[in-house]
Amino acid sequence: MEATVHALFIASEKENHVRVPSVRVTAAGFEGDYHAGSARQRQVLLMSTSILNELQLQPGDVFENAVIDGLDVMKLRAGQRLQMGTAIVEVTIPCEPCGRMERIRTGLRQSIQNRRGMFVKVVTPGSVKTGDAVTPVMSLFE
């Protein structure tokens, strides 16, 4: 199964998460997103659809930026690059669940431990839309 973008979200403020059909990806992250920043390792948060389904959550419930079908994002490793739409991103660090998870559902912080998603930083700006393929990009060091 080919990995694809299932859903995209922008948070203009820390708690205001809005689903969008497409997004412009700048050197700082998703355009208009609260967490965008050119020097950050935590520019964009990827989450697997399968984990959301397993935990009976809907896309966007845990404040992710991109929900990916057909890929266990937790198996990605730091330094790996992916093409999403016309943008290229590089995996940085896993996302540790915070106390906000308990406001969603009691016990969620523990349930989502080591499955919260992976952060990526932008290598090549571009655009991403729902349905776009998510494919590995070979680097010179692989």
Secondary structure, 3 states (H helix, E strand, C coil): CCCEEEEEEEEEECCEEEEECEEEEECCEECCCCCCCCCCCCCEEEEEHHHHHHCCCCCCCCCCCEEEECCCHHHCCCCCEEEECCEEEEEEEECCCCCHHHHHCCCHHHHCCCCCCEEEEEEECEEEECCCEEEEECCCCC
